[in-house]
Amino acid sequence: MPATVTIADIEAAARQLDGIIRDLPLAGAQWLERLVGGDVRLVTENLQRAGSFKIRGAYTRIANLTDEERSRGVVAASAGNHAQGVAVAAQLLGVRATVFMPEGATIPKVQATLGYGADVRFHGDTIDQALEAATQFAGETGAVLIHPFDHADVIAGQGTLGLEIMAKLPGVRTVVVCTGGGGLLAGVTLAVKSVDPSIRVVGVQAESAAAYPASLAAGHPVRLESMSTMADGIAVGRPGDAPFAVIRDLTDEIVTVTEEEISRAVLLLLERAKLVVEPAGAAAAAAVMSHPQDFEPPVAVVLSGGNVDSLVLLRIIRYGLASAGRYLTLAVRMPDRPGSLAQLLSDIQELRANVVDVEHNRVDAGLRVDEVDIVVHVETRGPEHCQSLLASLAERDYRILPHGPRLP
């Protein structure tokens, strides 16, 4: 592997990718502009071929293999996006591909990877565990490992997105990039800083799967002991050595976002921008939404992927609504007699909240024989409406349980 990646490598990758990847326009985001106080553009890699930026690095890496290496096939490990990128690239280049995925990989990502012609195998619960299996497979079979982020060719391929951002938004002052292992952030940083070193590049990680802050503090990649995030695409336990060196030296800052901030970003991207973005792909938008004053406009916000299971999206939307104060779950203990539920629902309707679902609980050690717990899921207009609803119900002598309201 080459020791460094240069702007010439990224430019060469851009020529290789000409005609392979989609040329996507930047999308406007007036709802973010009102927060930031200036121009904000969405970099819609969620609409890229195979649903994410990953095809850029995967195609570049496989295209640079020798004929002898291609004859041995390639192997990769991924929760889904890199898997699809490798599968598509291998199919286009006529190379046999095997992909190891975590046991919990979402069904659409698995089916898409199979649809692109790859042989899919499952191993472990995380990307890191799947990568261990892929590395072992490469050693046993001679297949070439296509690492998701820790290779110069992959970084160069991902860096082509940085060149596109500079060409499409020449006045950009801040570029915000979601970050897992660091391949995309390293490539974009190299491309952007090679054109204008004064442009600020910010990487964003999920708070509960953020390997870079501790690694940067230590001065070398440090493995996380555990991770737990809905953003599976950036849940990487250890930064790659190659991207880490670039990010340490050139990237301006790494910030983190919470699960609530990610879910709100997914929801608002769907509602305001009409874009389906997976949690990992929405991390950069979540950072800008949560701390808009920290990002000098014009701002380019990378939406890195859109491959999300529909059932997962449904849960994320509900979680996002709750986090934004637009979805409330409350438990009410009341007499178990005819008309009690009807009266509660009538009062909630009178308070202009929309009842989505109702549950009864008659089996609880704290319940008397003549009592019932009613759990009501309602849509509201926002946090103030939630508080008003709870206060009004309390004034009407409803006994709201201490553990409610709850997130769904």
URJO-V774527 format. One line per field, one symbol per residue. burial: + if it has 24 or more other ideal C-beta (glycine too) atoms within 12 Angstrom, else -. A space follows every 10 residues. Layout:
burial = ???
This chain:
burial = ----+-+-++ ++++-++--+ +--+-++++- +++-++--++ ++++++++++ ++++++++++ +++++---++ -+++++++++ ++++++++++ +++-++++++ ++--++-+++ -+++-+++++ +++--+++++ +-+++-++-- --++++++++ ++++++++++ ++++++--+- -+++++++++ ++++++++++ +++++---++ ++++++++++ +++-++---- +--+--+-++ ++++++++++ ++++++++-+ ++++++++++ ++++++++++ -++-++++++ ++++++++++ ++--++++++ +++++++++- -++-++++++ ++++++++++ ++++-----+ +--++-++-- +-+-++---- ---------- -+++++++++ ----++--++ --+----+-+ +--++--+
